[in-house]
Each structure stands twice: as structure tokens, then as C-alpha cells.
Amino acid sequence: MAAQASPVQSIDRVIDIIEALGATSHGMSLTDLSNTVGLHISTTHRLLSALIARGYVQKEPLMGRYRLTMRLFEVGSRAVGGVNLVSIARPYLEHLADFTGETIHLVARYADEVVYLYKEDTSNTIVRMASFVGLHSPMYCTAVGKSILAYLSREEVRGIWGRTVVTAFTPNTITRYEQLLDELKRIRELGYAVDNEEHEQGVVCIAAPVFDYSGAPVGAISASAPAARLDGERIQAAAGEIMKSASAITTLLGGARLPSPAAGL
């Protein structure tokens, strides 16, 4: 009878797989992952099956690649208790909901996308946005995503753009890389981003980034409203309050109140 692998060895192998998948933003094939962690394909597949069953890994239906889910994030958020982005940001998000009377979001960067961590609708919300907590969205066509992209390096922005399936969700969606670069420059000058019906027809979103202690843009907060209800004056007023709230959250995360423009493109 073949000797069974020790429990410790199995744990090491699972961690190796998780770390290998965590090091890539676009997933890995079974063969590539097997080669990376130095395990036989059958062993790698068996361990992946266990991780999929527990919700930590998912397999893409089209490409067949494996990638981590948000399960680790959920577990990590519970582990740190009150010291997480949602709990830190919540008072400011509630303030923004009262101040704007519009739908408020908090997102975190997740590889090449943003994931929605918090959403608050107000009584004034007459248009139901498609967003929900846990939703993944692309960066190039959302205010929250563009506000994060604006403070990444040119190399990183180019990489994200190249790995993203650029889709024209509306006639206003940015679909050219040069156009995106111009937009990111404008965002850095203003300090906030606007999604002018680029992701959802009839919906305008205003967002500002949140930075961690290292100066990296780790998330963003936003207010979304029907386009017909947002004129230039209301956008300016909302943007000012959103930027103040984003700066306060950044400070609580140990970041600088105003990141250096050199950190961007």
C-alpha cells in the first residue's frame, strides 16, 4: 500500500497553490499551475478540487483557467475584525448618503478589476443601479475604477488595459487606450473621476480614490445618480465631499492625505 502524504505536506502544497494563483491576475491553466508548484497534474487537480469545493478557487468555464475567489478576502476581513476597509469607511459613506441623497459605493481593487464591498441606496434612488456587493467590474469604464487607474504607473495601466476585454457598454464608453490616458490625466488634475454614462446608460457616477500606508490606491468611494439629476454644480458639490471623505479614510489607513501626482502616469 502506498504511503499517504503527511497532513503537513498536504497543507504546504495547498498553500503553494493559493500563493501561485494569488501571484497572477488572469488565472492559470492546470498544466502551468502544476509546473509552477512542482506537483504532478493529478495531485494538483485533486487539491484544486478541494479548494473549489470550499469556495476558495473557481474554474473559468471558457478558458478553463483557475483563479482565486473573494473567499480569502472574506475570511481575512473577519480576521482583522474592525480594522478593515468597510468598517473604517462606513461613517463617511453614511455621511455621503445623507449629503448627496444618492447611491453610495465603496470598492476595493481586485487584480485588474474592482469589487464592490458596500452599497447604500437612499430614499431618493429612483433608478436601480446594476451594482451589488460582491460584483466585479472593469476599471476603464467606471468612475471608481478610473480613479484607481489614475494613480497607477503607465506600465501597470497598460497591462490592465491589455488584459481587459474592452467593451462598449454605452456610446460614451472609452474604448481607445489613448483616450483613457487623457482621461486619467484629467482625473489626477481634478482629484476625482466621473463616469458619464459609460458603464450604465442614464447613470452618472463621481468617485475619488482611497490610498493605503504605502501610497497605493487600494479602493475608491463614489456617489451614483440618474444623469438627468446631476448638473455641473451638483457634480462639483458632490465631488468635493467625496474627496474629503476619501482623504479621511486614507488617513485612517495610514496613507498620505494627498498622493503625489508622480505616483501616477
Backbone as CSV, one residue per row, in Angstrom:
resi,resn,N_x,N_y,N_z,CA_x,CA_y,CA_z,C_x,C_y,C_z
1,MET,0.853,-1.195,0.000,0.000,0.000,0.000,0.886,1.241,0.000
2,ALA,0.544,2.152,-0.866,1.351,3.376,-0.958,1.178,4.214,0.296
3,ALA,2.302,4.813,0.711,2.250,5.649,1.910,1.458,6.919,1.622
4,GLN,0.633,7.319,2.592,-0.158,8.539,2.441,0.717,9.755,2.698
5,ALA,0.424,10.847,1.990,1.147,12.100,2.214,0.813,12.620,3.596
6,SER,1.810,13.159,4.255,1.570,13.683,5.606,0.650,14.885,5.534
7,PRO,-0.161,15.127,6.583,-1.059,16.281,6.600,-0.309,17.592,6.402
8,VAL,0.883,17.693,7.007,1.648,18.930,6.887,2.067,19.157,5.442
9,GLN,2.492,18.091,4.753,2.886,18.218,3.357,1.698,18.653,2.496
10,SER,0.520,18.109,2.768,-0.670,18.491,2.013,-1.009,19.963,2.230
11,ILE,-0.860,20.425,3.471,-1.116,21.835,3.767,-0.138,22.720,3.019
12,ASP,1.125,22.333,3.023,2.143,23.098,2.292,1.793,23.189,0.816
13,ARG,1.334,22.075,0.257,1.007,22.055,-1.166,-0.189,22.959,-1.475
14,VAL,-1.196,22.938,-0.608,-2.370,23.805,-0.794,-1.963,25.270,-0.739
15,ILE,-1.112,25.600,0.223,-0.651,26.994,0.345,0.160,27.399,-0.873
16,ASP,0.985,26.488,-1.383,1.755,26.779,-2.601,0.815,27.109,-3.765
17,ILE,-0.261,26.343,-3.883,-1.230,26.575,-4.963,-1.912,27.925,-4.788
18,ILE,-2.337,28.233,-3.562,-3.002,29.515,-3.295,-2.069,30.673,-3.610
19,GLU,-0.816,30.570,-3.194,0.133,31.661,-3.434,0.451,31.802,-4.920
20,ALA,0.524,30.685,-5.632,0.786,30.753,-7.073,-0.376,31.423,-7.800
21,LEU,-1.599,31.075,-7.429,-2.765,31.698,-8.055,-2.881,33.165,-7.657
22,GLY,-2.467,33.467,-6.435,-2.531,34.850,-5.971,-1.531,35.756,-6.656
23,ALA,-0.508,35.179,-7.268,0.535,35.967,-7.923,0.169,36.361,-9.350
24,THR,-0.951,35.853,-9.858,-1.372,36.193,-11.214,-2.775,36.756,-11.192
25,SER,-3.046,37.699,-12.080,-4.358,38.346,-12.100,-5.299,37.729,-13.125
26,HIS,-4.785,36.865,-14.008,-5.630,36.335,-15.069,-5.779,34.815,-15.011
27,GLY,-5.467,34.215,-13.872,-5.677,32.791,-13.709,-4.572,31.950,-14.329
28,MET,-4.611,30.640,-14.061,-3.595,29.727,-14.575,-4.259,28.441,-15.040
29,SER,-3.680,27.857,-16.084,-4.149,26.548,-16.533,-3.650,25.490,-15.558
30,LEU,-4.251,24.319,-15.628,-3.844,23.226,-14.745,-2.376,22.867,-14.983
31,THR,-1.968,22.829,-16.241,-0.584,22.463,-16.565,0.395,23.504,-16.030
32,ASP,0.108,24.781,-16.270,1.002,25.838,-15.798,1.091,25.848,-14.278
33,LEU,-0.039,25.666,-13.637,-0.043,25.658,-12.175,0.735,24.471,-11.644
34,SER,0.544,23.319,-12.264,1.269,22.114,-11.857,2.774,22.318,-11.974
35,ASN,3.193,22.924,-13.073,4.627,23.186,-13.269,5.151,24.207,-12.259
36,THR,4.347,25.213,-11.970,4.768,26.273,-11.055,4.986,25.754,-9.643
37,VAL,4.079,24.905,-9.171,4.190,24.408,-7.794,4.988,23.116,-7.716
38,GLY,5.362,22.547,-8.866,6.181,21.343,-8.860,5.461,20.091,-8.411
39,LEU,4.192,19.983,-8.777,3.399,18.812,-8.407,2.883,18.115,-9.667
40,HIS,2.604,16.820,-9.531,2.012,16.079,-10.635,0.637,16.667,-10.942
41,ILE,0.223,16.598,-12.197,-1.064,17.173,-12.601,-2.222,16.572,-11.807
42,SER,-2.184,15.277,-11.575,-3.287,14.630,-10.843,-3.360,15.134,-9.403
43,THR,-2.191,15.341,-8.787,-2.160,15.870,-7.416,-2.668,17.302,-7.386
44,THR,-2.215,18.099,-8.339,-2.666,19.489,-8.414,-4.167,19.556,-8.617
45,HIS,-4.695,18.713,-9.501,-6.134,18.696,-9.778,-6.919,18.288,-8.534
46,ARG,-6.413,17.309,-7.800,-7.104,16.857,-6.585,-7.184,17.976,-5.551
47,LEU,-6.080,18.693,-5.351,-6.068,19.783,-4.372,-6.933,20.953,-4.842
48,LEU,-6.917,21.233,-6.140,-7.781,22.286,-6.685,-9.251,21.948,-6.486
49,SER,-9.594,20.703,-6.669,-10.987,20.271,-6.487,-11.456,20.526,-5.059
50,ALA,-10.554,20.278,-4.099,-10.897,20.537,-2.700,-11.084,22.036,-2.458
51,LEU,-10.199,22.857,-3.051,-10.307,24.307,-2.884,-11.558,24.845,-3.565
52,ILE,-11.925,24.284,-4.706,-13.155,24.696,-5.388,-14.368,24.338,-4.543
53,ALA,-14.352,23.137,-3.964,-15.477,22.696,-3.137,-15.678,23.604,-1.930
54,ARG,-14.591,24.169,-1.411,-14.684,25.063,-0.253,-14.874,26.527,-0.650
55,GLY,-14.886,26.798,-1.957,-15.169,28.147,-2.427,-13.983,29.071,-2.523
56,TYR,-12.769,28.540,-2.434,-11.579,29.386,-2.479,-11.013,29.552,-3.895
57,VAL,-11.381,28.662,-4.780,-10.897,28.708,-6.159,-12.080,28.483,-7.081
58,GLN,-12.037,29.113,-8.254,-13.048,28.857,-9.269,-12.365,28.542,-10.596
59,LYS,-13.059,27.782,-11.432,-12.540,27.446,-12.754,-13.347,28.197,-13.794
60,GLU,-12.662,28.942,-14.656,-13.347,29.697,-15.693,-13.988,28.726,-16.684
61,PRO,-15.256,28.943,-17.021,-15.936,28.000,-17.915,-15.418,28.007,-19.343
62,LEU,-14.916,29.156,-19.818,-14.483,29.243,-21.210,-13.020,28.851,-21.387
63,MET,-12.121,29.514,-20.660,-10.688,29.286,-20.829,-10.171,28.100,-20.021
64,GLY,-10.940,27.698,-19.022,-10.511,26.572,-18.203,-9.423,26.905,-17.213
65,ARG,-9.161,28.200,-17.019,-8.132,28.605,-16.066,-8.693,28.634,-14.648
66,TYR,-7.788,28.481,-13.697,-8.163,28.513,-12.290,-7.743,29.858,-11.695
67,ARG,-8.607,30.403,-10.841,-8.261,31.656,-10.166,-8.880,31.667,-8.772
68,LEU,-8.283,32.489,-7.903,-8.813,32.619,-6.551,-10.144,33.367,-6.572
69,THR,-11.006,33.056,-5.626,-12.250,33.800,-5.437,-12.038,34.848,-4.346
70,MET,-13.108,35.527,-3.972,-13.029,36.512,-2.892,-13.143,35.856,-1.510
71,ARG,-13.170,34.530,-1.469,-13.335,33.828,-0.192,-12.216,34.179,0.796
72,LEU,-10.972,34.246,0.304,-9.861,34.598,1.192,-10.025,36.009,1.735
73,PHE,-10.521,36.911,0.868,-10.768,38.276,1.317,-11.809,38.286,2.429
74,GLU,-12.873,37.506,2.244,-13.933,37.457,3.256,-13.389,36.950,4.593
75,VAL,-12.596,35.889,4.535,-12.019,35.329,5.760,-11.056,36.325,6.396
76,GLY,-10.223,36.955,5.555,-9.275,37.937,6.075,-9.958,39.121,6.711
77,SER,-11.063,39.577,6.104,-11.793,40.711,6.656,-12.344,40.385,8.036
78,ARG,-12.835,39.159,8.205,-13.346,38.778,9.524,-12.205,38.667,10.534
79,ALA,-11.037,38.217,10.061,-9.907,38.016,10.967,-9.422,39.331,11.554
80,VAL,-9.431,40.384,10.750,-8.930,41.660,11.256,-10.006,42.431,12.003
81,GLY,-11.215,41.846,12.083,-12.261,42.475,12.877,-12.611,43.853,12.375
82,GLY,-12.517,44.829,13.297,-12.920,46.187,12.946,-11.938,46.910,12.072
83,VAL,-10.731,46.401,11.952,-9.720,47.115,11.175,-9.780,46.641,9.727
84,ASN,-10.832,46.978,9.028,-10.920,46.681,7.612,-11.565,47.856,6.912
85,LEU,-11.494,47.836,5.603,-11.888,48.997,4.827,-13.347,49.368,5.026
86,VAL,-14.223,48.385,5.076,-15.646,48.692,5.219,-15.936,49.360,6.547
87,SER,-15.423,48.814,7.633,-15.730,49.383,8.946,-15.117,50.761,9.111
88,ILE,-13.929,50.971,8.550,-13.298,52.291,8.621,-14.086,53.307,7.813
89,ALA,-14.543,52.888,6.639,-15.184,53.827,5.723,-16.652,54.077,6.023
90,ARG,-17.312,53.170,6.729,-18.776,53.233,6.878,-19.300,54.599,7.342
91,PRO,-18.730,55.231,8.381,-19.275,56.531,8.811,-19.230,57.578,7.699
92,TYR,-18.192,57.538,6.883,-18.050,58.510,5.796,-19.009,58.181,4.654
93,LEU,-19.257,56.904,4.434,-20.208,56.504,3.410,-21.623,56.903,3.804
94,GLU,-21.944,56.733,5.066,-23.263,57.147,5.556,-23.424,58.660,5.460
95,HIS,-22.346,59.392,5.757,-22.387,60.849,5.622,-22.630,61.246,4.168
96,LEU,-21.940,60.581,3.240,-22.124,60.901,1.828,-23.544,60.602,1.361
97,ALA,-24.132,59.528,1.881,-25.519,59.209,1.521,-26.453,60.324,1.981
98,ASP,-26.226,60.838,3.195,-27.043,61.942,3.709,-26.796,63.226,2.923
99,PHE,-25.528,63.485,2.600,-25.161,64.739,1.935,-25.672,64.787,0.495
100,THR,-25.513,63.682,-0.236,-25.877,63.674,-1.658,-27.304,63.206,-1.916
101,GLY,-27.805,62.350,-1.026,-29.112,61.755,-1.266,-29.097,60.733,-2.388
102,GLU,-27.896,60.265,-2.749,-27.763,59.347,-3.876,-27.169,58.018,-3.426
103,THR,-27.042,57.088,-4.364,-26.483,55.770,-4.074,-24.973,55.881,-3.852
104,ILE,-24.498,55.275,-2.775,-23.085,55.351,-2.391,-22.446,53.969,-2.504
105,HIS,-21.220,53.957,-3.032,-20.479,52.695,-3.164,-19.088,52.810,-2.541
106,LEU,-18.592,51.677,-2.077,-17.187,51.502,-1.706,-16.680,50.291,-2.453
107,VAL,-15.549,50.450,-3.140,-14.964,49.316,-3.855,-13.521,49.136,-3.425
108,ALA,-13.011,47.947,-3.658,-11.589,47.666,-3.475,-11.038,47.166,-4.789
109,ARG,-9.769,47.451,-5.023,-9.131,46.901,-6.220,-8.934,45.403,-6.016
110,TYR,-9.253,44.643,-7.050,-9.039,43.199,-7.023,-8.428,42.811,-8.360
111,ALA,-7.078,42.692,-8.378,-6.343,42.408,-9.621,-6.643,43.491,-10.655
112,ASP,-7.222,43.120,-11.793,-7.482,44.078,-12.870,-8.884,44.673,-12.795
113,GLU,-9.598,44.399,-11.732,-10.983,44.847,-11.607,-11.198,45.551,-10.274
114,VAL,-12.421,45.999,-10.070,-12.833,46.466,-8.751,-13.956,45.551,-8.269
115,VAL,-14.021,45.351,-6.961,-15.096,44.559,-6.376,-15.845,45.440,-5.391
116,TYR,-17.154,45.400,-5.454,-17.998,46.247,-4.611,-18.119,45.639,-3.213
117,LEU,-17.716,46.423,-2.212,-17.745,45.971,-0.824,-18.940,46.524,-0.066
118,TYR,-19.507,47.641,-0.555,-20.573,48.316,0.186,-21.437,49.087,-0.801
119,LYS,-22.733,49.050,-0.572,-23.663,49.842,-1.376,-24.789,50.327,-0.481
120,GLU,-25.117,51.604,-0.605,-26.238,52.150,0.168,-27.133,52.957,-0.756
121,ASP,-28.368,52.502,-0.889,-29.373,53.251,-1.633,-30.107,54.180,-0.676
122,THR,-30.522,55.318,-1.172,-31.285,56.268,-0.357,-32.724,56.315,-0.853
123,SER,-33.538,57.046,-0.116,-34.951,57.158,-0.489,-35.136,57.904,-1.796
124,ASN,-34.100,58.661,-2.221,-34.185,59.409,-3.471,-33.852,58.568,-4.695
125,THR,-33.411,57.332,-4.451,-32.969,56.497,-5.561,-34.164,56.040,-6.379
126,ILE,-34.283,56.582,-7.589,-35.393,56.202,-8.461,-34.919,55.277,-9.579
127,VAL,-33.616,55.246,-9.803,-33.043,54.336,-10.795,-32.218,53.295,-10.053
128,ARG,-32.556,52.041,-10.209,-31.834,50.974,-9.522,-30.596,50.590,-10.326
129,MET,-29.405,50.860,-9.751,-28.168,50.510,-10.436,-27.973,48.993,-10.416
130,ALA,-27.216,48.527,-11.388,-26.979,47.093,-11.503,-25.964,46.587,-10.487
131,SER,-25.329,47.497,-9.752,-24.286,47.106,-8.805,-24.866,46.375,-7.603
132,PHE,-24.033,45.529,-6.996,-24.386,44.850,-5.756,-23.097,44.435,-5.068
133,VAL,-23.146,44.227,-3.766,-21.962,43.838,-3.010,-21.452,42.492,-3.526
134,GLY,-20.169,42.457,-3.851,-19.558,41.256,-4.404,-19.392,41.301,-5.909
135,LEU,-20.016,42.294,-6.569,-19.906,42.413,-8.018,-18.499,42.828,-8.427
136,HIS,-17.978,42.208,-9.472,-16.704,42.611,-10.074,-17.005,43.452,-11.310
137,SER,-16.311,44.566,-11.460,-16.491,45.422,-12.634,-15.143,45.837,-13.194
138,PRO,-15.076,46.112,-14.496,-13.818,46.587,-15.095,-13.491,47.989,-14.629
139,MET,-12.232,48.386,-14.755,-11.805,49.696,-14.274,-12.028,50.808,-15.295
140,TYR,-11.833,50.507,-16.581,-11.750,51.564,-17.588,-13.051,52.330,-17.804
141,CYS,-14.191,51.755,-17.403,-15.477,52.373,-17.706,-16.277,52.730,-16.455
142,THR,-15.657,52.663,-15.287,-16.317,53.033,-14.041,-15.535,54.156,-13.370
143,ALA,-16.244,55.050,-12.696,-15.563,56.154,-12.018,-14.637,55.630,-10.933
144,VAL,-15.100,54.630,-10.176,-14.257,54.069,-9.112,-12.997,53.438,-9.700
145,GLY,-13.157,52.727,-10.815,-12.004,52.089,-11.431,-11.037,53.091,-12.027
146,LYS,-11.562,54.113,-12.703,-10.693,55.118,-13.314,-9.948,55.919,-12.252
147,SER,-10.588,56.157,-11.110,-9.906,56.914,-10.052,-8.728,56.132,-9.491
148,ILE,-8.810,54.810,-9.523,-7.692,53.961,-9.102,-6.619,53.921,-10.191
149,LEU,-7.033,53.718,-11.429,-6.093,53.659,-12.547,-5.244,54.923,-12.646
150,ALA,-5.833,56.062,-12.302,-5.141,57.346,-12.453,-3.874,57.426,-11.622
151,TYR,-3.758,56.604,-10.577,-2.592,56.673,-9.697,-1.737,55.419,-9.771
152,LEU,-1.894,54.662,-10.851,-1.008,53.539,-11.116,0.029,53.960,-12.153
153,SER,1.106,53.199,-12.259,2.145,53.519,-13.227,1.654,53.272,-14.650
154,ARG,2.303,53.918,-15.606,1.929,53.714,-17.014,2.022,52.235,-17.384
155,GLU,3.054,51.568,-16.894,3.240,50.147,-17.207,2.084,49.302,-16.676
156,GLU,1.652,49.621,-15.450,0.576,48.840,-14.856,-0.756,49.108,-15.554
157,VAL,-0.996,50.364,-15.895,-2.225,50.706,-16.614,-2.265,49.987,-17.964
158,ARG,-1.138,50.002,-18.656,-1.077,49.336,-19.955,-1.338,47.839,-19.818
159,GLY,-0.783,47.237,-18.766,-1.002,45.817,-18.550,-2.457,45.494,-18.280
160,ILE,-3.094,46.299,-17.445,-4.512,46.089,-17.127,-5.361,46.237,-18.388
161,TRP,-5.074,47.289,-19.167,-5.813,47.514,-20.408,-5.659,46.327,-21.355
162,GLY,-4.442,45.822,-21.471,-4.183,44.712,-22.382,-4.863,43.421,-21.966
163,ARG,-5.072,43.233,-20.672,-5.702,42.006,-20.183,-7.225,42.123,-20.072
164,THR,-7.753,43.306,-20.314,-9.180,43.544,-20.172,-9.886,43.423,-21.521
165,VAL,-11.025,42.779,-21.522,-11.858,42.734,-22.723,-12.626,44.051,-22.790
166,VAL,-12.131,44.970,-23.594,-12.716,46.316,-23.654,-14.025,46.255,-24.432
167,THR,-15.106,46.613,-23.761,-16.449,46.522,-24.313,-17.129,47.880,-24.282
168,ALA,-17.815,48.230,-25.343,-18.566,49.485,-25.384,-19.949,49.241,-24.772
169,PHE,-20.054,49.461,-23.455,-21.332,49.237,-22.779,-22.382,50.262,-23.205
170,THR,-21.925,51.489,-23.503,-22.800,52.566,-23.953,-22.046,53.358,-25.023
171,PRO,-22.710,54.291,-25.682,-22.000,55.133,-26.657,-20.894,55.979,-26.023
172,ASN,-20.938,56.178,-24.706,-19.937,57.007,-24.026,-18.738,56.228,-23.508
173,THR,-18.750,54.914,-23.625,-17.670,54.105,-23.070,-16.344,54.391,-23.767
174,ILE,-15.292,54.558,-22.963,-13.943,54.720,-23.506,-13.463,53.384,-24.069
175,THR,-13.100,53.386,-25.344,-12.651,52.138,-25.977,-11.283,52.259,-26.629
176,ARG,-10.638,53.437,-26.514,-9.290,53.626,-27.061,-8.318,53.927,-25.926
177,TYR,-7.154,53.301,-25.957,-6.168,53.448,-24.888,-5.721,54.899,-24.733
178,GLU,-5.483,55.592,-25.854,-5.045,56.990,-25.792,-6.108,57.865,-25.127
179,GLN,-7.357,57.562,-25.393,-8.457,58.297,-24.770,-8.470,58.064,-23.254
180,LEU,-8.181,56.831,-22.856,-8.117,56.529,-21.429,-6.993,57.302,-20.762
181,LEU,-5.828,57.367,-21.395,-4.701,58.097,-20.806,-5.043,59.574,-20.615
182,ASP,-5.729,60.170,-21.593,-6.149,61.566,-21.456,-7.109,61.729,-20.284
183,GLU,-7.999,60.760,-20.138,-8.968,60.808,-19.039,-8.274,60.681,-17.689
184,LEU,-7.285,59.814,-17.587,-6.574,59.624,-16.321,-5.780,60.874,-15.945
185,LYS,-5.230,61.546,-16.937,-4.522,62.803,-16.673,-5.481,63.839,-16.092
186,ARG,-6.670,63.922,-16.659,-7.667,64.874,-16.172,-8.098,64.534,-14.740
187,ILE,-8.216,63.251,-14.452,-8.616,62.812,-13.108,-7.576,63.226,-12.076
188,ARG,-6.295,63.062,-12.406,-5.250,63.468,-11.469,-5.268,64.976,-11.234
189,GLU,-5.594,65.728,-12.264,-5.652,67.186,-12.109,-6.828,67.606,-11.226
190,LEU,-7.958,66.913,-11.358,-9.158,67.269,-10.606,-9.187,66.641,-9.209
191,GLY,-8.635,65.432,-9.106,-8.691,64.701,-7.837,-9.880,63.761,-7.739
192,TYR,-10.712,63.732,-8.766,-11.867,62.832,-8.769,-12.167,62.391,-10.197
193,ALA,-12.945,61.319,-10.320,-13.301,60.770,-11.623,-14.810,60.818,-11.814
194,VAL,-15.221,60.909,-13.066,-16.641,60.893,-13.408,-16.886,59.810,-14.449
195,ASP,-17.872,58.991,-14.195,-18.367,58.020,-15.182,-19.624,58.638,-15.778
196,ASN,-19.474,59.207,-16.967,-20.572,59.920,-17.621,-21.369,58.961,-18.508
197,GLU,-22.183,58.134,-17.857,-22.983,57.125,-18.566,-22.105,56.209,-19.402
198,GLU,-20.959,55.833,-18.847,-20.005,54.990,-19.575,-20.218,53.501,-19.320
199,HIS,-20.769,53.188,-18.154,-20.989,51.784,-17.809,-22.464,51.418,-17.841
200,GLU,-23.306,52.352,-17.395,-24.753,52.168,-17.422,-25.406,53.387,-18.057
201,GLN,-26.237,53.152,-19.046,-26.955,54.247,-19.688,-27.847,54.946,-18.669
202,GLY,-27.758,56.282,-18.626,-28.616,57.050,-17.742,-28.090,57.233,-16.335
203,VAL,-26.897,56.682,-16.044,-26.327,56.772,-14.695,-24.978,57.480,-14.745
204,VAL,-24.821,58.494,-13.896,-23.550,59.202,-13.752,-22.977,58.873,-12.382
205,CYS,-21.678,58.659,-12.319,-21.015,58.309,-11.057,-19.809,59.212,-10.844
206,ILE,-19.610,59.656,-9.603,-18.482,60.505,-9.222,-17.695,59.761,-8.154
207,ALA,-16.367,59.651,-8.298,-15.570,58.827,-7.379,-14.227,59.464,-7.077
208,ALA,-13.684,59.097,-5.927,-12.334,59.500,-5.529,-11.630,58.294,-4.924
209,PRO,-10.312,58.181,-5.117,-9.579,57.003,-4.658,-9.227,57.059,-3.177
210,VAL,-8.975,55.879,-2.637,-8.511,55.712,-1.254,-7.141,55.042,-1.320
211,PHE,-6.181,55.542,-0.539,-4.802,55.048,-0.577,-4.428,54.412,0.755
212,ASP,-3.539,53.410,0.700,-3.069,52.795,1.931,-1.769,53.449,2.392
213,TYR,-1.142,52.862,3.399,0.063,53.427,4.001,1.226,53.528,3.018
214,SER,1.203,52.677,1.974,2.299,52.687,1.007,2.069,53.679,-0.130
215,GLY,0.904,54.320,-0.133,0.570,55.243,-1.209,-0.103,54.590,-2.393
216,ALA,-0.428,53.300,-2.275,-1.091,52.592,-3.372,-2.599,52.827,-3.316
217,PRO,-3.234,53.042,-4.467,-4.693,53.193,-4.490,-5.355,51.832,-4.321
218,VAL,-5.917,51.596,-3.150,-6.461,50.274,-2.837,-7.965,50.197,-3.008
219,GLY,-8.612,51.338,-3.195,-10.056,51.338,-3.331,-10.552,52.703,-3.743
220,ALA,-11.862,52.863,-3.719,-12.459,54.143,-4.077,-13.866,54.212,-3.508
221,ILE,-14.367,55.439,-3.332,-15.737,55.653,-2.902,-16.431,56.504,-3.955
222,SER,-17.758,56.359,-4.062,-18.451,57.066,-5.133,-19.900,57.356,-4.764
223,ALA,-20.478,58.265,-5.524,-21.913,58.539,-5.486,-22.435,58.401,-6.905
224,SER,-23.551,57.700,-7.071,-24.145,57.478,-8.385,-25.565,58.020,-8.400
225,ALA,-25.964,58.599,-9.548,-27.287,59.201,-9.644,-27.762,59.190,-11.093
226,PRO,-29.070,59.335,-11.309,-29.567,59.474,-12.682,-28.939,60.690,-13.344
227,ALA,-28.541,60.544,-14.596,-27.866,61.634,-15.308,-28.702,62.907,-15.326
228,ALA,-30.011,62.773,-15.429,-30.881,63.945,-15.515,-30.870,64.776,-14.238
229,ARG,-30.392,64.183,-13.141,-30.432,64.878,-11.850,-29.099,65.529,-11.500
230,LEU,-28.077,65.311,-12.302,-26.754,65.832,-11.978,-26.318,66.879,-12.995
231,ASP,-26.362,68.148,-12.593,-25.790,69.197,-13.428,-24.376,69.487,-12.930
232,GLY,-23.693,70.432,-13.571,-22.316,70.730,-13.209,-22.154,71.153,-11.773
233,GLU,-23.080,71.939,-11.248,-22.986,72.423,-9.870,-23.113,71.297,-8.867
234,ARG,-24.046,70.392,-9.107,-24.241,69.261,-8.187,-23.056,68.307,-8.249
235,ILE,-22.479,68.133,-9.441,-21.296,67.269,-9.562,-20.136,67.847,-8.764
236,GLN,-19.926,69.152,-8.873,-18.846,69.812,-8.139,-19.037,69.676,-6.639
237,ALA,-20.252,69.894,-6.158,-20.523,69.809,-4.718,-20.305,68.387,-4.211
238,ALA,-20.813,67.408,-4.958,-20.653,66.010,-4.545,-19.185,65.604,-4.596
239,ALA,-18.477,66.032,-5.643,-17.068,65.668,-5.790,-16.242,66.186,-4.621
240,GLY,-16.508,67.419,-4.202,-15.764,67.987,-3.078,-15.951,67.180,-1.807
241,GLU,-17.167,66.775,-1.542,-17.439,65.997,-0.325,-16.877,64.590,-0.431
242,ILE,-16.938,64.004,-1.614,-16.378,62.663,-1.820,-14.869,62.685,-1.622
243,MET,-14.198,63.707,-2.148,-12.739,63.800,-1.981,-12.361,63.979,-0.520
244,LYS,-13.127,64.778,0.218,-12.835,64.960,1.650,-13.002,63.650,2.402
245,SER,-14.051,62.925,2.085,-14.280,61.639,2.755,-13.195,60.632,2.377
246,ALA,-12.798,60.598,1.107,-11.737,59.682,0.674,-10.418,60.005,1.368
247,SER,-10.128,61.290,1.538,-8.899,61.695,2.227,-8.932,61.261,3.691
248,ALA,-10.102,61.387,4.328,-10.225,60.984,5.730,-10.022,59.477,5.887
249,ILE,-10.596,58.696,4.978,-10.423,57.242,5.025,-8.963,56.879,4.783
250,THR,-8.333,57.571,3.834,-6.913,57.349,3.552,-6.071,57.589,4.796
251,THR,-6.356,58.661,5.500,-5.610,58.980,6.723,-5.759,57.863,7.758
252,LEU,-6.965,57.335,7.907,-7.199,56.258,8.871,-6.484,54.968,8.466
253,LEU,-6.212,54.822,7.173,-5.464,53.661,6.692,-3.960,53.868,6.774
254,GLY,-3.547,55.055,7.247,-2.129,55.346,7.384,-1.515,55.947,6.152
255,GLY,-2.345,56.352,5.194,-1.834,56.927,3.962,-1.734,58.432,4.028
256,ALA,-1.070,59.007,3.024,-0.962,60.454,2.933,-2.294,61.025,2.486
257,ARG,-2.614,62.226,2.933,-3.895,62.830,2.581,-3.980,63.150,1.097
258,LEU,-2.839,63.519,0.491,-2.847,63.830,-0.926,-1.673,63.140,-1.591
259,PRO,-1.915,62.076,-2.369,-0.805,61.356,-3.010,-0.098,62.236,-4.017
260,SER,1.164,61.959,-4.228,1.941,62.720,-5.204,1.512,62.371,-6.606
261,PRO,1.328,63.376,-7.485,0.987,63.089,-8.872,2.024,62.203,-9.561
262,ALA,3.254,62.231,-9.045,4.318,61.405,-9.633,4.020,59.921,-9.479
263,ALA,3.100,59.609,-8.534,2.757,58.202,-8.340,1.942,57.665,-9.508
264,GLY,1.384,58.567,-10.299,0.567,58.131,-11.420,1.364,58.047,-12.700
265,LEU,0.664,58.261,-13.823,1.294,58.096,-15.126,2.293,59.171,-15.431
